[in-house]
Amino acid sequence: MKRFIPAVLVFALTILLQNLFAQETESYTKVANRLVELINAADYSGLENLFNKEMSQALPLSKATPFFAGMNAQFGKIQKLDEPTRSAGCTVFSAHFERGLVGMSLVLDRDD
């Protein structure tokens, strides 16, 4: 009986963590899909509007525009995203472009 209780706790924690990861994955996927729409539409000001204050300072529109336009010129439009994976504190999507595959790292704040 003493072994049964820890096993049940481990099982319950596993289910809880899977549910939390599924909810977190859904948030990341929603934001990633929105980024794909904006990048493919070349709506770089709309893209920058999704950034929080720190990201806007690190990558202002004056830098974001040539970066994303250059990425579009080199790789084309994003065709699809693979399921996300977690890596070193961020969520990574493999982005399939018309002419290549690029890892897109995404970190969300409390406001997604």
ABEGO torsion letter per residue (X at the ends): XAAAAAAAAAAAAAAAAAAAAAAAAAAAAAAAAAAAAAAAAGBAAAAAAABBAAAAAABBAAAAAAAAAAAAAAAEBBABBBBBBBBGGBBBBBBBBAAEBBBBBBBBBAAX
